Amino acid sequence: MQRNKPLIDNPLKWIIGISVLLSFGAIYLTLKPAFIDGLDLSSAESAHIGNTIGGITAPILTLLSIALLYLTLKRQTESNDNQRLKNDADLVFLLYNQLEAAFRETSQVTTKHARFEKAGSTSSSTTHYGFEAFQQLCSMFTDDFAKNFPAQNEASKILFIIQSYKSLDELLNISKIEENLKGIIERKAHNFYLSRMRDPLANLAFHIRGNKDEYSNEAIEFFTQMEKRKDKNFDLYSFANAQDLFPKAE
């Protein structure tokens, strides 16, 4: 069933047309002799009435125009601020998602060797991802191998995760998003550190704490700063065993 076509297809055209007709009608009526002598605007005495009206209304219209311009600029500024806040929030969520993706895609291959009396030895490889991979990477650098941390490719994988977290943390500190939203993301990021990064980094930081290279220092400083948020007196060098650094169940 077809709907009835509306009487007015384009209201804007009707508004423009009526406005034009009213304008010409007003000019025509103004130039015609009036029924009342006092309202006759076609005489010589009333020739300057337009200048008089214009002189009176011009300042009022000017002030009105300034007020409207001010309101327009104010609305534009508010719109820009809202857009800036939205962009900040989008960037924060982007960095958090990138952190999760980088951690999830982190991989590490471990090789297990088996020896047989007659056939010699064989080996099998297993690829770990995510938390298992990060844990395997951090547990590599123990004892005498700890000093090789800056020379290993595995160190770059660990530092990439650390730098991704630091980027998110720094953006949250300078971002002007709403405090409630910022608090939610900060708690989410902190829980990410506690549940996925803290234990492996504790083991790593303990074993490489004697290194003096910049890569080791970056990992140690990050772990120390994160722990000092919970305990201002935290001192990595005061622990005798790596097991003492791991969080204890409360």
N, C-alpha and C positions, 0 to 999 in steps of 0.2 A: 504494500500500500504506500503510495507516494504521499509525502508530507506536503502540507500547504506552503507555498512560497511566501516568505515574510514580505510585508508591505514595504519595508525599508531594507533594501539589500545592503547599502553602505551608509551608515549614519553620518560619517564624516562628510560625505558629499552633500547631504541635506543640510548639515550645520553650516558649511561654507556657503551654499546657495542662499539660505535664509539670511545669513549675515550680510552678504552682498546686497540682497534686496532691501534689507533694513537700512543699510548705509545710504544707498541711493534714495530710498524713501525719505530718510531724515534730511538729506540735502534738498530734495524737492520741496518738502514741507517748510523747511527753513526759509527758502527763497520766495515762497508764496505769501501774499498778504494774509495777516492773521485776522481771525474773527474778533479778537479783542485788541484794541490799539496798544495796550501796554505790552503785549507779547509779540508785536510786529518787529521782526528782526531784519526786514528788507529795507528799512528806511535808512537815511544817511546818518541819523543820530546814533543808530545802533551798529554802525559799520565797524567800530573798533571793539565790539563786545568780545570778539574772539581773542584779541590780544589780552583783554582784561581777564577773561577766564583762564587763558593759558598762563598768564603771569601768576595767578593765584594757585592754580593746580600744579604747575611745574615743580615747585619745591617739594610738594607732598608726594607727587609721583616719583621724583628723584629719590627721596628717602625710602619710599616703598620699594623701588628697584634695588637700592643698596641692601635693604633688609632681606629681600628675596635672594640676592646674590650671596649674602652672608650665609643664609640657610642652605643654599645649594652647595657652597664650599664646605660647610660643616658636615652635611650629609656625605659629600664626596670623601672627606677626610675619614669619617667613621667607616665608610665602606672600604677604604684602603686599609684601615687598621684591622678590620674584620678579615679582609683577604690575607693580610700579613700573618695574622694569628692562625688562619686556616693553613697557610703554607708552612708555618712552623710545625703545626701538628702533623701535617702530612709528611714532612721531612723526618720528624721523630719516629713515626711509625715505620717509615721506609728504612731507617737505619736499624731499628729493632728487628724488622723482618730480615734484613740483610745479615744481621748478626746470627739469627737463628738458622738461616740458610747456610751461612759459612760454617757454623758449628756442625750442622747436620751433614754437610758434604765433606767434612774433614775425614781423611782416610789414612790408614796405616796398615801396612802388610807385615805380618809376622810369619816367620818360617820355623817349622818344627822338624827337627832331624831325628831319624830313627835308624838304629844300627842293627843289622842282622848278621849272624855268624857266617852264613854261607853267601848271601847275596850282597854283602857289603852294607852300605848306608843309603837311605832314601830320605827325601825331604818333602814336606807338604806346606803350602802357603795358605794363609787365611787373611782376608781383607776385612778390617774393622772400620766402622763408620761412626760418626757422632761421638757420644760420650766414651764408648769403648776405645775409639781411635785416639781421642784426646788423652785418655788415661794411659794408653800404651805409649804415646809420645812422651808424656811427662815422666813416666817411670823408667825411660831408657837411661836417663842421665844420673846414674848412681855411682858411688865409689870413684874409681879412677877415671871413668868415662865422663864424669861431670865437667871436667875441664875442657872437653871437646864440644861443649854446647854451642859456642858461636860458630863453629866450623861445620855444623851438620845442617842438612836441608830440613830435618824435622824441627829444628829450632824456629825456622821461618814460619812453619805452620802454626806453632804455638803462639808466636808473636803476632801473627795475623789476627788470631782470635782476640788476643789482648788489645790490640790496636782498634779493632772493630768495637769492642766494649767501651774503650776510652772515648772514641768518637761519639758514641751515643751518650755517654755520661757528660761530656763537655757540652754537647748540644742542649741537653736538658738544663744545664746550669745557666745558659744564656738565653734560653727560649722564654718567650713571654706568653705562652699558652696558659690557660686557666689553671689555677693552683690545684683544683680537684683532679683534673686530667693529668697534670704533671705528677701529682702524688701517686696516681694509679700506675703510671708508666715507670716511675722510679721504683716502686715496690716490685713490679714485674721484672725489671732489669736486675734488681738486687736478688730476687729469688732465682733468677737465671744463674747468677754468679754462685750462689750458695749451693744449688742443686747440681750444677754441671761443671763448674770451674774450680771451686774452692779446694776440694780434696786433691785432685791431681796437681794443682799449682802449689799446694802446701808441700807435697813430696818433692816437687821439682825445686822450689825455692830453698828448701833445707839443704839439698845436696849441691846446689850451685852457688851457695851463699859465699863461698870463698873465692869465686871468680871475680875478676876486675874489669872484664870487657863490657862494652856498652849494651850488648844483647842480653847478657846475664843481668846486668843492672836494671834494664827495663822490666824484665820479668819479676825481679826481686822487689823493685819499687812499687810496681802495680799490686802485687800480692800484699805488701806491707801496708800500703795506703788503704786497700780494701779492708784489711783486718783492723786498722786503726779507727775505722768508722764504728766498729763495735767495741773495741778496747783501745783507748787512747795510749795506754802504756804498753801496747804490744811491741815486743822486741824479738825479731826472728833469731838473733844470735844468742838468745838466752836459753834456748831449748837444747837439750842434750840428745834427744831422739826425735826422729821424724814423726813417729807415731803420736807424739805429744801435740803436734800441730793440727791434727785432724779434729774436726768438731765432735764433741761428745754429746750423747743423747741426754736431754734434760728431763 
